[in-house]
Amino acid sequence: MTTTEIESTIEIPVADASTAVRASEAQFIHDFLLQLDNPKTLEIGFGYGRSACYIMAATNLPHTVMDPFQDNYNRQALANVEKCGFGNRLTLIEDFSHNVLPKMVGEGKKFDFIFIDGDHKFDGIFVDFYYVDMLLNEGGFALFHDTWMRSTQLVMSFINKNRKDYRKMMIGQNNMGLYQKTGNDERNGMHFREFYTTRRIIKHAFIQWIWGPKKGLIKSLVLAIKEKIRPTKSR
């Protein structure tokens, strides 16, 4: 099934569309996975299932997802996966990632691509990455969603400053961050590098102001300039 066919098949409530992975973001994931050789994939968070469908369309392989909140979405993600014909490839674990991921580590499971889009609090994202690191094969990739959020930015800043065994990839996506695991963690027990940055706080405040409900001439001008200078994004 093509991604165009997926978009014409899945259903995402208009009133809740902003919570879902965007079609352009899912397209990026799809196209990126086409470049990998039979990747084992894992996803934290399920939502309406758009990203899961794009992942399975790209790999034509089994895909594992964890999410305890499908009832909150009227189980629409499962319905979307079934309508796209991917039901026999999907393994859904309806539990919290902080319960599931440690078990996977204990079972010795390994993955080549893990999409982190579950709990959006800093501690939740950080715990997810802690275990994702142990689940990734060397050369594998971790993809963060909602990088506009200060919580996600802080986790990524920690990786940038403290994890030299990860390489941040330039992907042309404003709301996602991709890292490749390039080796082993060789830090000693006393290692720590400060990862708090004033620049990130200013950037986050600016994003909140831009996308906030209040309108004004200055904001309109900034948005118009931003639209004019926006680079063509890779898909």
C-alpha positions as CSV (number, residue, x, y, z in Angstrom):
1,M,0.0,0.0,0.0
2,T,1.3,3.4,-0.9
3,T,1.3,6.4,1.5
4,T,-1.2,8.1,-0.7
5,E,-3.5,5.1,-0.3
6,I,-2.9,5.1,3.5
7,E,-4.0,8.7,3.7
8,S,-7.2,8.0,1.8
9,T,-7.9,5.0,4.1
10,I,-7.2,6.0,7.6
11,E,-9.5,8.1,9.7
12,I,-8.3,10.8,12.1
13,P,-10.9,13.0,13.8
14,V,-10.6,16.6,12.6
15,A,-11.1,17.9,16.1
16,D,-8.1,15.9,17.3
17,A,-5.9,16.1,14.2
18,S,-3.2,18.3,15.9
19,T,-2.3,15.5,18.3
20,A,-1.5,13.1,15.5
21,V,1.8,12.7,13.7
22,R,1.5,14.8,10.6
23,A,1.3,13.2,7.2
24,S,4.6,14.9,6.1
25,E,6.3,13.6,9.2
26,A,5.1,10.1,8.6
27,Q,6.2,10.4,5.0
28,F,9.7,11.3,6.2
29,I,9.7,8.2,8.4
30,H,8.5,6.0,5.5
31,D,11.2,7.3,3.1
32,F,13.9,7.1,5.7
33,L,13.1,3.4,6.5
34,L,13.2,2.6,2.8
35,Q,16.9,3.2,3.0
36,L,17.5,0.6,5.8
37,D,17.9,-3.1,5.2
38,N,15.1,-5.1,6.8
39,P,15.0,-2.9,10.0
40,K,13.4,-4.2,13.2
41,T,11.1,-1.4,14.3
42,L,9.6,-0.3,17.6
43,E,7.2,2.6,18.4
44,I,6.4,4.2,21.8
45,G,2.9,5.7,21.5
46,F,0.2,4.7,19.0
47,G,-2.3,7.6,18.8
48,Y,-4.3,7.2,15.6
49,G,-1.8,4.8,14.0
50,R,-0.7,7.0,11.1
51,S,3.1,6.5,11.8
52,A,2.7,2.8,12.4
53,C,0.9,2.4,9.0
54,Y,3.7,4.3,7.2
55,I,6.4,2.3,9.0
56,M,4.9,-1.1,8.0
57,A,4.2,0.1,4.4
58,A,8.0,1.0,4.2
59,T,9.4,-2.2,5.8
60,N,6.8,-4.8,4.9
61,L,7.9,-6.4,8.2
62,P,6.5,-6.9,11.7
63,H,6.2,-3.8,13.9
64,T,5.8,-3.5,17.7
65,V,3.9,-0.6,19.4
66,M,3.2,0.1,23.0
67,D,0.4,2.3,24.3
68,P,-1.9,1.9,27.2
69,F,-4.4,4.6,26.0
70,Q,-6.0,3.2,22.9
71,D,-9.4,3.3,24.6
72,N,-9.0,7.1,24.8
73,Y,-8.8,7.1,21.0
74,N,-11.8,4.8,20.5
75,R,-9.2,2.2,19.4
76,Q,-9.1,4.1,16.0
77,A,-5.4,3.3,15.5
78,L,-6.2,-0.4,15.5
79,A,-9.1,0.1,13.1
80,N,-6.8,2.2,10.8
81,V,-4.1,-0.5,10.8
82,E,-6.7,-3.2,10.0
83,K,-8.2,-1.1,7.1
84,C,-4.7,-0.7,5.6
85,G,-4.2,-4.4,5.7
86,F,-1.3,-4.4,8.3
87,G,-3.1,-6.1,11.1
88,N,-1.1,-9.3,10.8
89,R,2.2,-7.5,11.1
90,L,1.4,-5.4,14.2
91,T,2.1,-6.3,17.8
92,L,0.3,-3.9,20.2
93,I,1.3,-4.0,23.9
94,E,-1.3,-2.1,25.9
95,D,1.0,-1.1,28.7
96,F,3.2,1.8,29.7
97,S,6.6,2.0,28.2
98,H,8.3,2.1,31.6
99,N,6.9,-1.4,32.2
100,V,7.4,-2.8,28.7
101,L,10.9,-1.5,27.8
102,P,12.8,-3.0,30.8
103,K,11.2,-6.4,30.0
104,M,12.4,-6.1,26.4
105,V,15.9,-5.3,27.6
106,G,15.8,-8.4,29.9
107,E,14.7,-10.5,27.0
108,G,17.6,-9.4,24.9
109,K,15.5,-7.8,22.2
110,K,17.2,-5.5,19.7
111,F,15.9,-3.0,17.2
112,D,17.2,-0.9,14.3
113,F,14.7,2.0,14.5
114,I,12.7,3.2,17.5
115,F,10.2,6.1,17.3
116,I,9.8,7.8,20.7
117,D,6.4,9.5,20.9
118,G,4.8,8.4,24.2
119,D,4.9,10.4,27.5
120,H,5.8,14.0,26.7
121,K,7.0,14.9,30.2
122,F,10.8,15.3,30.6
123,D,11.2,12.3,33.0
124,G,9.0,10.1,30.8
125,I,11.0,10.9,27.6
126,F,14.3,10.5,29.5
127,V,13.3,7.1,30.9
128,D,12.2,6.0,27.4
129,F,15.6,7.0,25.9
130,Y,17.4,5.3,28.8
131,Y,15.9,1.9,27.7
132,V,15.8,2.7,24.0
133,D,19.6,3.1,24.2
134,M,19.9,-0.5,25.5
135,L,17.5,-1.8,22.8
136,L,19.2,-0.2,19.8
137,N,21.7,-2.1,17.7
138,E,24.9,-0.2,17.0
139,G,24.1,1.8,13.9
140,G,20.4,1.9,14.8
141,F,18.3,5.1,15.0
142,A,16.2,6.8,17.7
143,L,13.6,9.3,16.4
144,F,12.0,11.8,18.8
145,H,8.7,13.5,18.0
146,D,7.4,16.9,19.3
147,T,10.8,18.5,19.5
148,W,9.1,21.9,19.8
149,M,8.5,20.9,23.5
150,R,11.0,22.0,26.1
151,S,10.9,18.5,27.7
152,T,12.0,16.9,24.4
153,Q,14.6,19.6,23.8
154,L,16.2,18.9,27.2
155,V,16.5,15.2,26.5
156,M,18.1,15.9,23.2
157,S,20.4,18.4,24.8
158,F,21.5,15.8,27.3
159,I,22.3,13.4,24.4
160,N,24.2,16.1,22.5
161,K,26.3,17.0,25.6
162,N,26.8,13.6,27.3
163,R,26.4,10.8,24.7
164,K,29.3,10.9,22.3
165,D,28.1,7.5,21.1
166,Y,25.2,9.2,19.4
167,R,25.3,11.3,16.2
168,K,22.5,13.8,15.6
169,M,21.3,13.6,12.0
170,M,20.3,16.6,9.9
171,I,16.8,15.7,8.5
172,G,15.1,19.0,7.6
173,Q,12.1,18.3,10.0
174,N,11.3,21.0,12.5
175,N,9.3,18.8,14.9
176,M,11.5,15.6,14.9
177,G,15.0,14.8,16.0
178,L,16.9,11.8,14.7
179,Y,20.0,10.2,16.3
180,Q,22.1,7.3,15.2
181,K,23.9,5.1,17.7
182,T,27.5,4.9,16.6
183,G,29.2,2.9,19.3
184,N,29.2,2.0,23.0
185,D,28.7,4.3,26.0
186,E,32.2,4.7,27.5
187,R,31.4,7.3,30.2
188,N,32.8,6.5,33.6
189,G,30.6,6.6,36.7
190,M,31.4,10.3,37.5
191,H,30.8,11.7,34.0
192,F,28.4,14.6,33.6
193,R,28.2,17.6,31.2
194,E,25.7,20.4,31.8
195,F,23.0,20.3,29.2
196,Y,20.9,23.3,30.2
197,T,21.0,26.1,27.6
198,T,19.5,29.5,27.7
199,R,19.2,29.5,23.9
200,R,16.7,26.6,24.1
201,I,14.5,28.4,26.6
202,I,14.4,31.5,24.4
203,K,13.6,29.4,21.4
204,H,10.8,27.5,23.3
205,A,9.3,30.8,24.5
206,F,9.3,32.2,20.9
207,I,7.6,29.1,19.6
208,Q,4.9,29.3,22.3
209,W,4.4,33.0,21.4
210,I,4.2,32.3,17.6
211,W,1.6,29.6,17.9
212,G,-0.3,31.1,20.8
213,P,-3.9,32.2,20.4
214,K,-3.3,36.0,20.5
215,K,-2.8,37.7,17.1
216,G,-1.1,41.0,16.3
217,L,0.7,42.9,13.6
218,I,4.2,41.9,14.8
219,K,3.3,38.2,15.0
220,S,1.7,38.4,11.5
221,L,4.9,39.9,10.1
222,V,7.1,37.3,11.7
223,L,4.9,34.5,10.4
224,A,5.0,36.0,6.9
225,I,8.8,36.3,7.0
226,K,9.1,32.7,8.3
227,E,7.0,31.4,5.5
228,K,9.0,33.2,2.9
229,I,12.4,32.0,4.1
230,R,11.3,28.4,5.0
231,P,13.6,25.9,3.3
232,T,12.2,23.1,1.2
233,K,11.9,20.1,3.5
234,S,13.2,16.7,2.7
235,R,10.5,14.0,2.7
